[in-house]
Amino acid sequence: MQQPPLYLVSACLLGLTCRYDGLSKPSATCLQVLKNSHWIPFCPEQLGGLPTPRPAAELVNGDGHAVLKGQAQVLQRDDHQDASDAFIRGARQTLLLAQSQPVTAIFLKSRSPSCGVNGPMGVTAALLSEHGFSLREF
């Protein structure tokens, strides 16, 4: 018997309260796609050591690829404090998790400085894409 596909999934898409604002952002579409599959929830910002709730953050002077190269930053919106190290740490922890499992694809939260895939790409999404993982955002 064939094993069902295994996905890594941004925990907020599943309804877990890990977003910066202490809320979740469940995606009915994502949950529908996950039917009859196995999945592992993760939050790269929590894996990077950031608390929940935490200040909102944004990519400045580039995308996640640029942050990984030290050419851009992730700054907190309220006080402009640099959170790049935590975002990079969380991306690396997510990559280790993805590499340790037979993952079919990784489902990420759109418009996130960690997980966004389409314009601009977040830090975690950038690192995962650089390592050849299939990404889909919700």
TIMI-2910 file (N, C-alpha, C, CB; in pm, 1 decimal, decimal comma, always signed):
<rs>
+----------+----------+----------+----------+----------+----------+----------+----------+----------+----------+----------+----------+------+
!      n_x !      n_y !      n_z !     ca_x !     ca_y !     ca_z !      c_x !      c_y !      c_z !     cb_x !     cb_y !     cb_z ! resn !
+----------+----------+----------+----------+----------+----------+----------+----------+----------+----------+----------+----------+------+
!    +84,6 !   -119,2 !     +0,0 !     +0,0 !     +0,0 !     +0,0 !    +88,8 !   +125,2 !     +0,0 !    -96,1 !     +0,0 !   +123,4 !  Met !
!    +56,8 !   +219,3 !    -85,2 !   +132,9 !   +342,1 !    -97,3 !   +104,2 !   +435,0 !    +20,3 !   +100,9 !   +411,8 !   -229,5 !  Gln !
!   +210,2 !   +496,0 !    +73,0 !   +195,4 !   +592,2 !   +182,4 !   +131,7 !   +720,8 !   +129,9 !   +332,8 !   +622,4 !   +248,3 !  Gln !
!    +47,5 !   +785,2 !   +208,6 !     -6,2 !   +914,9 !   +166,6 !   +106,5 !  +1018,6 !   +162,8 !   -120,2 !   +961,3 !   +262,6 !  Pro !
!    +88,0 !  +1125,4 !    +87,7 !   +191,8 !  +1228,6 !    +82,4 !   +212,8 !  +1292,7 !   +219,4 !   +155,0 !  +1336,0 !    -20,8 !  Pro !
!   +334,9 !  +1341,3 !   +241,2 !   +370,2 !  +1409,3 !   +365,9 !   +404,8 !  +1554,1 !   +333,6 !   +489,7 !  +1337,8 !   +438,1 !  Leu !
!   +340,9 !  +1645,6 !   +404,9 !   +364,0 !  +1788,3 !   +384,0 !   +410,4 !  +1854,1 !   +513,7 !   +236,1 !  +1856,8 !   +331,7 !  Tyr !
!   +497,5 !  +1952,0 !   +502,1 !   +521,3 !  +2046,0 !   +611,1 !   +424,8 !  +2160,0 !   +587,0 !   +672,7 !  +2095,7 !   +617,4 !  Leu !
!   +361,9 !  +2210,1 !   +694,1 !   +257,2 !  +2311,0 !   +678,6 !   +276,0 !  +2421,4 !   +782,7 !   +116,4 !  +2246,8 !   +691,8 !  Val !
!   +273,8 !  +2545,8 !   +735,8 !   +275,2 !  +2658,8 !   +828,9 !   +162,1 !  +2638,9 !   +929,2 !   +260,3 !  +2795,9 !   +753,3 !  Ser !
!   +197,9 !  +2637,2 !  +1056,2 !   +102,6 !  +2603,4 !  +1161,8 !    -18,0 !  +2696,4 !  +1165,2 !   +171,6 !  +2606,2 !  +1295,4 !  Ala !
!     +0,5 !  +2823,6 !  +1130,8 !   -111,9 !  +2917,2 !  +1133,8 !   -218,9 !  +2880,5 !  +1031,5 !    -62,8 !  +3059,2 !  +1108,3 !  Cys !
!   -178,4 !  +2813,5 !   +922,1 !   -276,4 !  +2770,6 !   +821,5 !   -367,1 !  +2659,8 !   +873,2 !   -205,2 !  +2723,4 !   +695,8 !  Leu !
!   -321,6 !  +2590,5 !   +977,3 !   -396,9 !  +2480,7 !  +1035,8 !   -485,8 !  +2526,6 !  +1151,5 !   -302,0 !  +2373,2 !  +1083,4 !  Leu !
!   -474,2 !  +2653,5 !  +1187,6 !   -554,2 !  +2706,3 !  +1297,0 !   -479,3 !  +2717,4 !  +1428,8 !   -673,7 !  +2621,1 !  +1316,1 !  Gly !
!   -349,7 !  +2687,7 !  +1429,1 !   -270,4 !  +2703,3 !  +1551,5 !   -239,1 !  +2851,6 !  +1571,7 !   -138,3 !  +2619,0 !  +1544,3 !  Leu !
!   -244,6 !  +2896,4 !  +1694,6 !   -227,3 !  +3038,6 !  +1725,2 !    -79,7 !  +3072,1 !  +1741,9 !   -305,1 !  +3076,6 !  +1852,4 !  Thr !
!    -12,2 !  +3091,1 !  +1629,8 !   +131,2 !  +3118,5 !  +1632,4 !   +168,7 !  +3242,8 !  +1552,2 !   +207,1 !  +2999,3 !  +1579,3 !  Cys !
!    +71,7 !  +3308,7 !  +1490,6 !   +101,4 !  +3430,1 !  +1413,3 !   +157,3 !  +3539,0 !  +1504,4 !    -25,4 !  +3481,2 !  +1340,8 !  Arg !
!   +216,3 !  +3639,3 !  +1443,4 !   +274,1 !  +3750,4 !  +1518,5 !   +173,1 !  +3814,0 !  +1614,3 !   +327,4 !  +3855,6 !  +1422,5 !  Tyr !
!    +46,2 !  +3818,1 !  +1575,5 !    -56,9 !  +3882,6 !  +1656,6 !   -123,4 !  +3787,4 !  +1756,6 !   -162,0 !  +3942,2 !  +1566,5 !  Asp !
!    -69,4 !  +3666,2 !  +1767,7 !   -123,8 !  +3568,3 !  +1861,0 !   -247,2 !  +3497,1 !  +1809,5 !   -156,2 !  +3634,7 !  +1989,8 !  Gly !
!   -280,5 !  +3519,4 !  +1683,5 !   -397,5 !  +3456,4 !  +1623,2 !   -353,3 !  +3348,7 !  +1524,4 !   -486,3 !  +3561,6 !  +1552,9 !  Leu !
!   -448,9 !  +3291,5 !  +1455,7 !   -418,2 !  +3194,6 !  +1350,3 !   -478,4 !  +3247,1 !  +1221,0 !   -473,3 !  +3051,1 !  +1384,9 !  Ser !
!   -447,0 !  +3182,6 !  +1112,7 !   -502,3 !  +3220,2 !   +982,7 !   -537,6 !  +3092,1 !   +908,4 !   -401,4 !  +3308,2 !   +900,0 !  Lys !
!   -636,1 !  +3015,7 !   +962,3 !   -667,1 !  +2887,3 !   +899,1 !   -712,8 !  +2905,6 !   +754,7 !   -774,8 !  +2813,6 !   +978,8 !  Pro !
!   -668,8 !  +2814,6 !   +670,4 !   -703,4 !  +2818,3 !   +529,0 !   -787,3 !  +2696,2 !   +495,2 !   -576,3 !  +2824,0 !   +440,6 !  Ser !
!   -913,6 !  +2719,8 !   +460,6 !  -1001,5 !  +2609,0 !   +422,6 !   -946,6 !  +2536,7 !   +299,7 !  -1144,4 !  +2660,3 !   +395,0 !  Ala !
!   -889,6 !  +2611,5 !   +207,6 !   -832,2 !  +2550,7 !    +86,8 !   -716,1 !  +2459,2 !   +122,9 !   -785,2 !  +2659,4 !    -11,9 !  Thr !
!   -628,4 !  +2507,4 !   +209,4 !   -514,4 !  +2426,2 !   +253,3 !   -562,9 !  +2300,8 !   +324,4 !   -421,8 !  +2507,6 !   +346,1 !  Cys !
!   -657,1 !  +2316,2 !   +414,5 !   -709,6 !  +2201,1 !   +488,2 !   -773,6 !  +2099,3 !   +394,0 !   -811,7 !  +2247,0 !   +592,8 !  Leu !
!   -838,9 !  +2146,4 !   +289,1 !   -899,4 !  +2056,8 !   +190,7 !   -791,4 !  +1978,4 !   +116,9 !   -985,8 !  +2136,2 !    +90,7 !  Gln !
!   -684,3 !  +2046,0 !    +77,5 !   -574,0 !  +1979,7 !     +7,1 !   -507,6 !  +1875,2 !    +96,9 !   -469,7 !  +2083,4 !    -39,8 !  Val !
!   -506,6 !  +1900,3 !   +226,9 !   -439,9 !  +1809,5 !   +321,2 !   -519,7 !  +1683,4 !   +352,8 !   -411,3 !  +1882,3 !   +448,8 !  Leu !
!   -645,9 !  +1678,0 !   +308,9 !   -725,0 !  +1557,2 !   +334,2 !   -653,8 !  +1436,9 !   +275,3 !   -867,7 !  +1570,2 !   +274,9 !  Lys !
!   -658,1 !  +1326,9 !   +347,4 !   -597,0 !  +1201,0 !   +304,0 !   -445,4 !  +1211,2 !   +287,6 !   -658,9 !  +1156,3 !   +173,3 !  Asn !
!   -383,6 !  +1296,1 !   +366,4 !   -237,8 !  +1306,8 !   +365,1 !   -188,1 !  +1315,0 !   +509,2 !   -190,9 !  +1431,1 !   +282,7 !  Ser !
!    -60,1 !  +1311,1 !   +524,2 !     +3,6 !  +1333,5 !   +654,3 !    +71,0 !  +1469,3 !   +648,7 !   +106,9 !  +1219,6 !   +689,7 !  His !
!    +78,2 !  +1535,9 !   +763,1 !   +140,0 !  +1667,3 !   +764,1 !   +203,0 !  +1696,0 !   +899,7 !    +37,6 !  +1774,8 !   +729,3 !  Trp !
!   +301,8 !  +1782,9 !   +895,3 !   +374,6 !  +1826,4 !  +1014,9 !   +363,6 !  +1978,4 !  +1022,0 !   +526,1 !  +1779,7 !  +1011,8 !  Ile !
!   +304,1 !  +2032,1 !  +1129,2 !   +296,2 !  +2177,8 !  +1142,0 !   +429,7 !  +2235,3 !  +1189,6 !   +183,5 !  +2217,4 !  +1239,6 !  Pro !
!   +457,6 !  +2358,0 !  +1148,3 !   +578,0 !  +2427,8 !  +1193,6 !   +553,8 !  +2577,8 !  +1186,7 !   +701,8 !  +2387,9 !  +1108,0 !  Phe !
!   +628,0 !  +2652,1 !  +1264,1 !   +627,5 !  +2798,8 !  +1257,7 !   +773,5 !  +2843,4 !  +1261,6 !   +543,2 !  +2863,5 !  +1376,9 !  Cys !
!   +826,9 !  +2890,7 !  +1151,0 !   +968,2 !  +2927,7 !  +1149,6 !  +1002,1 !  +3041,5 !  +1245,1 !  +1008,5 !  +2966,2 !  +1010,8 !  Pro !
!   +908,7 !  +3130,7 !  +1268,6 !   +938,2 !  +3240,9 !  +1359,6 !   +950,6 !  +3190,7 !  +1503,5 !   +829,0 !  +3348,9 !  +1350,0 !  Glu !
!   +864,9 !  +3097,2 !  +1542,2 !   +879,4 !  +3036,5 !  +1674,3 !  +1005,9 !  +2951,6 !  +1679,9 !   +755,9 !  +2951,1 !  +1708,7 !  Gln !
!  +1034,5 !  +2875,9 !  +1572,8 !  +1156,7 !  +2795,5 !  +1569,9 !  +1281,5 !  +2882,8 !  +1579,5 !  +1161,7 !  +2711,5 !  +1442,4 !  Leu !
!  +1271,0 !  +3007,8 !  +1535,5 !  +1382,5 !  +3101,4 !  +1544,3 !  +1394,1 !  +3168,0 !  +1679,7 !  +1369,1 !  +3205,9 !  +1439,1 !  Gly !
!  +1301,8 !  +3136,6 !  +1772,1 !  +1310,4 !  +3189,2 !  +1907,8 !  +1223,0 !  +3309,9 !  +1935,7 !  +1449,3 !  +3224,5 !  +1937,0 !  Gly !
!  +1140,7 !  +3349,2 !  +1840,3 !  +1054,1 !  +3465,5 !  +1862,8 !   +929,8 !  +3423,9 !  +1941,1 !  +1013,6 !  +3530,7 !  +1728,0 !  Leu !
!   +881,2 !  +3510,6 !  +2029,1 !   +762,2 !  +3478,3 !  +2108,6 !   +634,3 !  +3497,3 !  +2028,2 !   +757,3 !  +3564,5 !  +2234,6 !  Pro !
!   +525,4 !  +3449,7 !  +2083,1 !   +392,2 !  +3474,6 !  +2029,4 !   +308,4 !  +3529,4 !  +2143,0 !   +328,2 !  +3344,6 !  +1967,8 !  Thr !
!   +248,8 !  +3646,7 !  +2128,0 !   +260,2 !  +3735,9 !  +2012,4 !   +396,8 !  +3804,6 !  +2008,5 !   +148,6 !  +3841,2 !  +2015,4 !  Pro !
!   +423,4 !  +3868,5 !  +1893,0 !   +549,3 !  +3938,5 !  +1870,2 !   +520,6 !  +4056,5 !  +1777,7 !   +658,4 !  +3842,8 !  +1808,9 !  Arg !
!   +610,0 !  +4153,3 !  +1771,1 !   +586,3 !  +4266,0 !  +1680,1 !   +579,8 !  +4219,1 !  +1534,7 !   +696,6 !  +4372,0 !  +1696,2 !  Pro !
!   +493,3 !  +4282,0 !  +1457,6 !   +488,6 !  +4254,8 !  +1313,8 !   +623,9 !  +4292,0 !  +1254,2 !   +372,1 !  +4334,3 !  +1243,8 !  Ala !
!   +662,4 !  +4220,3 !  +1150,1 !   +791,8 !  +4245,1 !  +1087,0 !   +773,9 !  +4253,0 !   +936,5 !   +893,8 !  +4134,8 !  +1124,0 !  Ala !
!   +871,9 !  +4315,3 !   +870,9 !   +867,6 !  +4327,3 !   +725,7 !  +1007,7 !  +4319,6 !   +668,3 !   +799,9 !  +4458,4 !   +683,9 !  Glu !
!  +1014,0 !  +4272,9 !   +543,8 !  +1139,7 !  +4267,8 !   +470,4 !  +1173,7 !  +4409,0 !   +424,0 !  +1130,9 !  +4169,3 !   +349,3 !  Leu !
!  +1300,2 !  +4448,4 !   +440,8 !  +1343,9 !  +4582,5 !   +403,0 !  +1467,4 !  +4570,9 !   +314,0 !  +1374,0 !  +4669,5 !   +529,1 !  Val !
!  +1464,8 !  +4638,4 !   +201,7 !  +1576,0 !  +4644,4 !   +105,4 !  +1600,4 !  +4513,8 !    +30,7 !  +1701,7 !  +4683,7 !   +176,5 !  Asn !
!  +1498,7 !  +4429,6 !    +19,4 !  +1515,2 !  +4306,9 !    -57,0 !  +1422,2 !  +4197,9 !     -7,7 !  +1658,5 !  +4259,5 !    -50,1 !  Gly !
!  +1440,6 !  +4078,7 !    -63,3 !  +1357,8 !  +3964,2 !    -26,6 !  +1434,3 !  +3869,6 !    +65,3 !  +1310,6 !  +3889,7 !   -152,2 !  Asp !
!  +1376,6 !  +3750,7 !    +88,0 !  +1439,4 !  +3653,3 !   +176,0 !  +1575,8 !  +3607,5 !   +128,4 !  +1350,7 !  +3535,3 !   +191,1 !  Gly !
!  +1592,8 !  +3595,7 !     -4,1 !  +1724,5 !  +3558,1 !    -57,1 !  +1829,1 !  +3661,3 !    -16,0 !  +1720,0 !  +3544,8 !   -211,5 !  His !
!  +1793,5 !  +3790,3 !    -25,1 !  +1885,6 !  +3897,4 !    +12,2 !  +1913,5 !  +3896,6 !   +162,3 !  +1828,9 !  +4033,1 !    -29,9 !  Ala !
!  +1812,4 !  +3866,0 !   +243,3 !  +1833,9 !  +3856,4 !   +388,7 !  +1935,2 !  +3746,0 !   +418,8 !  +1699,6 !  +3828,7 !   +463,1 !  Val !
!  +1920,6 !  +3631,4 !   +353,2 !  +2012,5 !  +3519,7 !   +375,7 !  +2156,2 !  +3555,3 !   +337,7 !  +1966,9 !  +3397,8 !   +296,3 !  Leu !
!  +2172,7 !  +3646,8 !   +241,7 !  +2306,0 !  +3690,5 !   +197,5 !  +2357,0 !  +3810,3 !   +277,3 !  +2302,9 !  +3725,6 !    +49,2 !  Lys !
!  +2276,8 !  +3860,3 !   +371,6 !  +2316,0 !  +3976,9 !   +450,2 !  +2299,3 !  +4108,2 !   +375,9 !  +2457,9 !  +3962,8 !   +493,5 !  Gly !
!  +2220,4 !  +4107,7 !   +267,6 !  +2201,8 !  +4227,5 !   +185,7 !  +2069,4 !  +4298,2 !   +213,3 !  +2209,8 !  +4191,1 !    +39,4 !  Gln !
!  +1985,4 !  +4242,2 !   +297,3 !  +1856,6 !  +4301,5 !   +335,1 !  +1830,2 !  +4262,5 !   +480,1 !  +1738,9 !  +4253,3 !   +239,8 !  Ala !
!  +1722,7 !  +4314,8 !   +535,0 !  +1690,3 !  +4289,3 !   +674,6 !  +1542,8 !  +4257,7 !   +693,0 !  +1728,7 !  +4408,4 !   +759,8 !  Gln !
!  +1513,6 !  +4195,9 !   +807,0 !  +1376,5 !  +4183,4 !   +855,3 !  +1368,2 !  +4275,4 !   +976,3 !  +1337,8 !  +4032,1 !   +891,4 !  Val !
!  +1285,7 !  +4378,7 !   +965,1 !  +1273,5 !  +4477,1 !  +1072,5 !  +1134,7 !  +4472,1 !  +1133,8 !  +1303,4 !  +4618,3 !  +1020,5 !  Leu !
!  +1129,9 !  +4488,8 !  +1266,4 !  +1002,0 !  +4500,3 !  +1333,9 !   +938,7 !  +4633,0 !  +1293,5 !  +1018,4 !  +4490,2 !  +1488,7 !  Gln !
!   +808,8 !  +4630,4 !  +1266,3 !   +741,3 !  +4750,7 !  +1216,9 !   +732,5 !  +4861,4 !  +1320,3 !   +603,5 !  +4716,1 !  +1170,3 !  Arg !
!   +714,2 !  +4824,6 !  +1447,2 !   +691,0 !  +4927,4 !  +1548,5 !   +816,7 !  +5005,1 !  +1587,0 !   +632,7 !  +4864,4 !  +1671,0 !  Asp !
!   +928,9 !  +4936,3 !  +1603,3 !  +1050,4 !  +5004,0 !  +1649,7 !  +1170,1 !  +4987,1 !  +1556,0 !  +1087,1 !  +4952,7 !  +1785,9 !  Asp !
!  +1150,0 !  +4922,5 !  +1444,1 !  +1253,2 !  +4900,1 !  +1342,0 !  +1372,4 !  +4819,6 !  +1394,1 !  +1302,1 !  +5033,1 !  +1288,8 !  His !
!  +1349,1 !  +4742,6 !  +1500,4 !  +1454,4 !  +4655,4 !  +1552,6 !  +1479,5 !  +4542,9 !  +1452,4 !  +1415,6 !  +4597,6 !  +1692,7 !  Gln !
!  +1605,7 !  +4508,0 !  +1433,5 !  +1644,5 !  +4405,0 !  +1337,0 !  +1614,8 !  +4266,5 !  +1393,9 !  +1794,5 !  +4417,6 !  +1300,5 !  Asp !
!  +1528,3 !  +4191,5 !  +1325,4 !  +1492,3 !  +4055,5 !  +1365,7 !  +1548,7 !  +3952,3 !  +1268,3 !  +1340,1 !  +4041,3 !  +1375,0 !  Ala !
!  +1640,3 !  +3994,7 !  +1182,6 !  +1693,7 !  +3907,5 !  +1077,8 !  +1752,5 !  +3778,2 !  +1132,5 !  +1799,1 !  +3980,7 !   +999,0 !  Ser !
!  +1830,1 !  +3786,2 !  +1239,1 !  +1894,1 !  +3665,7 !  +1293,2 !  +1791,5 !  +3560,5 !  +1333,7 !  +1981,2 !  +3701,6 !  +1413,4 !  Asp !
!  +1683,9 !  +3602,2 !  +1398,0 !  +1579,9 !  +3507,5 !  +1439,3 !  +1510,2 !  +3446,7 !  +1318,1 !  +1477,0 !  +3576,7 !  +1529,9 !  Ala !
!  +1486,0 !  +3526,4 !  +1216,5 !  +1421,3 !  +3475,5 !  +1095,1 !  +1511,6 !  +3376,5 !  +1022,3 !  +1384,2 !  +3591,5 !  +1001,4 !  Phe !
!  +1640,6 !  +3405,1 !  +1018,0 !  +1735,8 !  +3313,4 !   +954,1 !  +1747,2 !  +3184,6 !  +1035,8 !  +1875,4 !  +3380,5 !   +938,9 !  Ile !
!  +1754,2 !  +3197,8 !  +1166,8 !  +1761,3 !  +3079,8 !  +1254,5 !  +1637,8 !  +2991,2 !  +1234,8 !  +1773,2 !  +3123,0 !  +1403,6 !  Arg !
!  +1520,2 !  +3051,6 !  +1229,8 !  +1397,0 !  +2976,2 !  +1207,5 !  +1394,0 !  +2909,7 !  +1071,0 !  +1277,4 !  +3066,8 !  +1222,2 !  Gly !
!  +1445,2 !  +2977,8 !   +970,2 !  +1452,4 !  +2919,5 !   +836,0 !  +1543,8 !  +2797,2 !   +835,9 !  +1502,6 !  +3023,8 !   +733,9 !  Ala !
!  +1656,1 !  +2807,9 !   +903,4 !  +1750,5 !  +2694,8 !   +909,3 !  +1691,4 !  +2576,7 !   +986,1 !  +1882,7 !  +2738,8 !   +975,3 !  Arg !
!  +1618,8 !  +2604,0 !  +1092,2 !  +1554,0 !  +2496,4 !  +1167,6 !  +1446,0 !  +2428,9 !  +1083,2 !  +1493,0 !  +2551,1 !  +1298,2 !  Gln !
!  +1372,5 !  +2508,8 !  +1006,6 !  +1270,3 !  +2452,8 !   +917,3 !  +1335,4 !  +2366,8 !   +810,5 !  +1186,8 !  +2564,9 !   +851,9 !  Thr !
!  +1447,1 !  +2412,5 !   +755,6 !  +1518,8 !  +2333,9 !   +655,1 !  +1563,3 !  +2199,5 !   +713,4 !  +1640,9 !  +2412,5 !   +602,2 !  Leu !
!  +1615,5 !  +2200,0 !   +835,2 !  +1655,9 !  +2073,8 !   +899,0 !  +1537,2 !  +1979,5 !   +914,0 !  +1719,1 !  +2100,8 !  +1036,7 !  Leu !
!  +1423,3 !  +2032,9 !   +953,1 !  +1302,1 !  +1952,0 !   +965,9 !  +1262,4 !  +1894,7 !   +830,0 !  +1186,4 !  +2035,9 !  +1024,9 !  Leu !
!  +1262,2 !  +1978,2 !   +728,1 !  +1223,9 !  +1933,0 !   +593,8 !  +1319,3 !  +1826,0 !   +541,9 !  +1220,5 !  +2051,3 !   +496,4 !  Ala !
!  +1447,0 !  +1841,7 !   +568,8 !  +1547,0 !  +1745,9 !   +521,4 !  +1540,8 !  +1614,0 !   +597,3 !  +1686,0 !  +1805,4 !   +533,9 !  Gln !
!  +1480,5 !  +1614,7 !   +714,5 !  +1475,8 !  +1493,1 !   +796,4 !  +1355,6 !  +1404,3 !   +764,3 !  +1472,9 !  +1530,5 !   +943,1 !  Ser !
!  +1268,1 !  +1451,0 !   +676,0 !  +1144,6 !  +1379,6 !   +645,3 !  +1129,8 !  +1363,0 !   +494,0 !  +1022,6 !  +1454,2 !   +703,8 !  Gln !
!  +1056,4 !  +1261,4 !   +449,8 !  +1030,7 !  +1244,4 !   +305,7 !   +916,4 !  +1335,7 !   +259,2 !   +996,7 !  +1096,3 !   +274,0 !  Pro !
!   +942,2 !  +1464,6 !   +258,9 !   +840,4 !  +1565,4 !   +232,9 !   +807,2 !  +1574,0 !    +83,9 !   +886,8 !  +1701,4 !   +284,3 !  Val !
!   +678,8 !  +1572,5 !    +52,9 !   +630,8 !  +1589,3 !    -83,5 !   +635,8 !  +1735,9 !   -124,5 !   +488,3 !  +1535,0 !    -97,3 !  Thr !
!   +590,8 !  +1824,5 !    -36,0 !   +588,8 !  +1968,9 !    -60,7 !   +573,8 !  +2039,9 !    +73,1 !   +473,0 !  +2008,8 !   -158,8 !  Ala !
!   +592,9 !  +2171,6 !    +68,6 !   +580,8 !  +2253,2 !   +188,8 !   +477,8 !  +2361,8 !   +161,3 !   +718,7 !  +2315,0 !   +230,6 !  Ile !
!   +377,8 !  +2370,1 !   +249,1 !   +269,2 !  +2467,5 !   +235,6 !   +297,7 !  +2585,0 !   +328,7 !   +130,1 !  +2402,7 !   +268,1 !  Phe !
!   +299,3 !  +2704,9 !   +272,4 !   +342,0 !  +2823,7 !   +345,5 !   +235,3 !  +2932,7 !   +342,9 !   +472,2 !  +2877,1 !   +287,3 !  Leu !
!   +240,0 !  +3019,5 !   +443,7 !   +145,7 !  +3131,1 !   +456,5 !   +187,1 !  +3245,2 !   +364,9 !   +137,9 !  +3180,1 !   +603,1 !  Lys !
!    +96,8 !  +3288,0 !   +281,4 !   +125,8 !  +3398,5 !   +189,6 !   +150,6 !  +3528,6 !   +265,7 !    +10,2 !  +3417,0 !    +90,3 !  Ser !
!   +221,3 !  +3618,8 !   +199,8 !   +247,2 !  +3754,5 !   +250,0 !   +313,5 !  +3757,1 !   +386,5 !   +118,8 !  +3831,5 !   +256,8 !  Arg !
!   +396,6 !  +3660,2 !   +415,0 !   +468,4 !  +3653,1 !   +541,7 !   +616,4 !  +3679,7 !   +515,4 !   +447,8 !  +3514,6 !   +610,6 !  Ser !
!   +683,2 !  +3756,3 !   +603,9 !   +827,2 !  +3778,5 !   +585,3 !   +909,0 !  +3650,4 !   +603,8 !   +876,2 !  +3884,7 !   +682,7 !  Pro !
!   +847,6 !  +3547,6 !   +659,1 !   +911,8 !  +3415,7 !   +667,8 !   +869,7 !  +3327,4 !   +551,9 !   +877,6 !  +3347,4 !   +800,8 !  Ser !
!   +740,4 !  +3317,3 !   +531,6 !   +684,3 !  +3211,3 !   +447,6 !   +632,0 !  +3254,2 !   +311,7 !   +575,7 !  +3146,9 !   +519,7 !  Cys !
!   +618,7 !  +3381,8 !   +285,5 !   +565,1 !  +3425,6 !   +157,6 !   +644,4 !  +3369,5 !    +40,7 !   +563,4 !  +3576,4 !   +151,0 !  Gly !
!   +574,3 !  +3324,3 !    -61,2 !   +640,3 !  +3268,2 !   -179,7 !   +637,1 !  +3368,2 !   -295,0 !   +572,8 !  +3135,7 !   -222,1 !  Val !
!   +523,9 !  +3432,2 !   -313,5 !   +507,9 !  +3526,0 !   -424,9 !   +520,5 !  +3669,3 !   -376,5 !   +372,4 !  +3505,6 !   -494,1 !  Asn !
!   +621,0 !  +3738,3 !   -419,9 !   +650,1 !  +3880,4 !   -403,5 !   +623,1 !  +3948,2 !   -272,7 !   +579,4 !  +3949,1 !   -498,8 !  Gly !
!   +721,4 !  +3982,3 !   -196,6 !   +857,1 !  +3928,8 !   -203,0 !   +867,0 !  +3795,7 !   -127,4 !   +957,4 !  +4030,7 !   -145,3 !  Pro !
!   +958,3 !  +3711,4 !   -169,1 !   +974,4 !  +3579,9 !   -106,0 !  +1032,6 !  +3596,9 !    +34,3 !  +1065,6 !  +3487,8 !   -192,1 !  Met !
!   +972,5 !  +3526,7 !   +132,2 !  +1018,8 !  +3532,7 !   +270,1 !  +1148,0 !  +3455,4 !   +292,2 !   +912,3 !  +3480,1 !   +361,8 !  Gly !
!  +1203,8 !  +3471,5 !   +410,5 !  +1333,8 !  +3412,6 !   +443,0 !  +1328,7 !  +3260,2 !   +440,7 !  +1380,7 !  +3460,7 !   +580,0 !  Val !
!  +1230,4 !  +3200,8 !   +506,4 !  +1218,8 !  +3054,8 !   +508,1 !  +1188,7 !  +3001,0 !   +369,4 !  +1109,9 !  +3010,5 !   +606,0 !  Thr !
!  +1097,0 !  +3064,8 !   +298,6 !  +1065,1 !  +3021,7 !   +162,5 !  +1189,2 !  +3026,9 !    +73,6 !   +953,4 !  +3109,4 !   +103,0 !  Ala !
!  +1269,1 !  +3130,5 !    +87,8 !  +1390,1 !  +3144,4 !     +6,2 !  +1487,8 !  +3030,7 !    +33,8 !  +1457,9 !  +3279,7 !    +33,1 !  Ala !
!  +1510,4 !  +3001,3 !   +161,9 !  +1605,2 !  +2894,7 !   +195,4 !  +1555,2 !  +2759,4 !   +146,7 !  +1629,4 !  +2890,1 !   +346,5 !  Leu !
!  +1427,5 !  +2733,3 !   +164,2 !  +1371,5 !  +2605,9 !   +118,4 !  +1377,7 !  +2593,8 !    -33,6 !  +1226,8 !  +2591,3 !   +166,0 !  Leu !
!  +1350,2 !  +2703,2 !   -103,6 !  +1355,7 !  +2698,7 !   -250,3 !  +1498,9 !  +2678,4 !   -298,1 !  +1297,6 !  +2828,0 !   -310,9 !  Ser !
!  +1595,2 !  +2737,0 !   -229,2 !  +1736,1 !  +2719,1 !   -264,8 !  +1780,1 !  +2574,2 !   -249,6 !  +1824,1 !  +2808,9 !   -178,8 !  Glu !
!  +1708,8 !  +2497,7 !   -168,0 !  +1740,9 !  +2355,9 !   -147,2 !  +1647,0 !  +2264,1 !   -224,7 !  +1734,8 !  +2322,0 !     +1,4 !  His !
!  +1570,9 !  +2321,0 !   -317,0 !  +1493,4 !  +2241,1 !   -410,7 !  +1359,0 !  +2190,1 !   -363,7 !  +1571,9 !  +2128,6 !   -449,8 !  Gly !
!  +1308,0 !  +2240,1 !   -253,3 !  +1177,5 !  +2194,7 !   -205,7 !  +1064,1 !  +2258,6 !   -286,9 !  +1160,9 !  +2227,6 !    -56,1 !  Phe !
!   +959,1 !  +2183,0 !   -306,9 !   +840,4 !  +2232,0 !   -375,5 !   +758,6 !  +2312,3 !   -274,7 !   +756,3 !  +2114,0 !   -436,8 !  Ser !
!   +728,2 !  +2438,0 !   -309,2 !   +657,3 !  +2527,5 !   -218,9 !   +522,5 !  +2567,4 !   -277,2 !   +741,3 !  +2651,8 !   -189,9 !  Leu !
!   +425,2 !  +2579,9 !   -188,9 !   +293,6 !  +2629,9 !   -228,4 !   +244,2 !  +2720,0 !   -117,9 !   +192,6 !  +2513,5 !   -255,8 !  Arg !
!   +192,2 !  +2835,3 !   -155,5 !   +143,0 !  +2926,9 !    -52,4 !     -8,7 !  +2934,4 !    -52,4 !   +201,5 !  +3066,0 !    -72,7 !  Glu !
!    -61,7 !  +2961,2 !    +66,0 !   -206,1 !  +2974,0 !    +87,1 !   -232,0 !  +3103,0 !   +160,9 !   -263,8 !  +2852,7 !   +165,9 !  Phe !
+----------+----------+----------+----------+----------+----------+----------+----------+----------+----------+----------+----------+------+
</rs>
